[in-house]
Amino acid sequence: MVRVRDASNDRGDSNCQANGSVRGGRMRITRAFNALALIVAAVMPFILPEAYLYILGLAYIFAIMVISWDLMVGYTGQVNLGHTTFVGLGAYVAAILQTPIRAGLSLHPALAIITGGVVAAGVGLSIGIITLRLRGYYFSLVTAILPLVFMQTVFIWRELFGGEEGFAIENTMLTTTVEKYYFSLAVLVVSLVVMKKVVDSRIGLRFMALRDSEELAESLGINATKYKVLAFALSSFFAGIAGAMVVNYRVTVSPELYGVPLMLLIILSAVLGGLGTLYGPLAGAIVIYLAKNWWLGQIIRTLSLPINDDIVLYALLIAVGILMPEGLYHKVKVNKQK
């Protein structure tokens, strides 16, 4: 008896193999690009002057703030306008624990940085349990108030927090610009890898299900509050780590670490890069930070323009929000697929 092979199965198998080959090729390209970017970053101390290397190291720390915000906003759809509160919380916790005159302690900087992240995550968890039952604009409104509450706390307890001026820390393990640069690069890489593992896991799938349709996700048995609180706590942890890193990088802590301008820069970087991608906000963060603290100032001074860098960046935020709300990462990805 002669058996006839179904041609449609052959076509299906070949299509699956082709799709698998394409995905495998993209993964290899991504890994090669990541390796190249890491190599370039590693050799920067041999290329850049010390002043510019110092700025680039701070850009890496700023990138941690941005991708941790993207972890919450880009993957769960919950807009947190108080992200800088957790940056400031991590910064002040680390600074106080490293300065004996403040709390009678002199913790090792690495332990103080981790503690800053843990405390920020704990506060984020507590606030998330209370507020993340709210939906839409109500949650965003509550988080927008957080920096104001934190600011008043810093001003009222000035003996502990240093008031408007802040204070300098006395104990740091980073002494040279090169040490600070490599440490910030290492923490950025570890933070990105951990967050990428999270979003690529089943937890990440649940985050994205909530972002796409919370009602549908709940109908499928996903505990919406549980996973939104988890995302909030993880985002707060990395924000706290970034804040503690800034303190050890600059050896000072001050209220500017949780101000509105910083929050606007975080939003601009994430939106410009492309929400819900991690890589897009990472690139956007580095570009925006370097533009604000390096490139734009030089261009404005050279051309004698009657504006400052903040005006340019805020105008860019408005333009990106109107003309390209999906961000550069999604734009490039769509063009490649064409």
Buried (B, 14 or more C-beta within 10 A) or exposed (E): EEEEEEEEEEEEEEEEEEEEEEEEEEEEEEEEEBEEEEEEBEEBBEEBEEEBBBBBBBBBBBBBBBBBBBBBBBBBBBBBBBBBBBBBBBBBBBBBBBBEEBBEEBBEBEEBBBBBBBBBBBBBBBBBBEBBEBEEEEBBEBBBEBBEEBBEBBEEEEEBBBBEEBBBBEBBBBEEBBBBBBBBBEBBBEBBEEBBEBBEEEBBBBBBBBBEEBEEBBEEEBEBEEBBBBBBBBBBBBBBBBBBBBBBBBBBBBBEBBBEEBBBBBBBBBBBBBBBBBBBBBBBBBBBBBBBBBEBEEEBEEEEEEEEBEEBBBEBBEEBEEEBEBBBBBEEBEEEEE
